[in-house]
Amino acid sequence: MEYDMYAVVDYIGNQILIKEGEKVKIPFLDKKIGTKVVFENVLFFDDGKGKKVGNPYLNSLKFTAKVESHGKEKKVIVFKKKRRKGHQKKNGHRQKFTYVTVDKFSSKKTVKSKSTTTKKVATKKIVKTSASKVKKTSKPKTPKKKD
């Protein structure tokens, strides 16, 4: 019995089950047909030998897919009515979707670049001024009398 590899991927808040070479329906992606899509947020991966669970994601895996086509779901009717008022409203909605074909999975190369960062410490300059130079320029306000 041959065991297929599969993974659960987080894509725009949806968890999608993907397998290699399989056509998968995902929420609408505004890209041209034939462009590549990368799924990097892998939640779970099973290759038949072992299972890997992310915390929350597996950083070592990513999947590439190719956009095949776009489409719309069946129409959903939204009907609103308020009783005894004579108010009725009917709307329709068709959700867009995209079909992608999963090409292959690959492991990410994690390269950590060592950058030297130095913290700059701000020094405060205290300038002392003599009290004789400070002059009061504003006049005290006198309250207005009402007649």
Secondary structure, DSSP 8 states (H G I E B T S, - for coil): -----EEEEEETTEEEEEETT-EEEEE-----TT-EEEE--EEEEE-SS-EEEEEEEETTEEEEEEEEEEEE---EEEEEEETTTTEEEEEEE--EEEEEEEEEEEE-----------------------TTT----S---------
